[in-house]
Amino acid sequence: MNTRIALIGIIVEKEASVEQLNRLLHEYGDYVIGRMGIPYRKRNVNIISVAVDAPQDVISAMSGKIGRLDGISAKTVYSNIKSDDE
């Protein structure tokens, strides 16, 4: 299976959507390398970075589902590193 390493940057503006976000991250947990969350209280948002190693279509689906949540924005950056099986 060809996989890619990517970083999904997430901005949470509506706290009410956090439960749905956590459910999605759990659903894709097998692909998550790690995550870091930073509460930015001054602006009342949370900034989350999620590192993943997954097939391209899985990363796109995950990022798309996250970005469609109310009050949440997501952008993905991909590495040029090729998986071991290429």
Summary of the structure (lengths in Angstrom):
residues: 86
radius of gyration: 13.2
end to end distance: 8.7
largest distance: 45.3
contacts: 222
relative contact order: 0.36
helix: 33%
strand: 41%
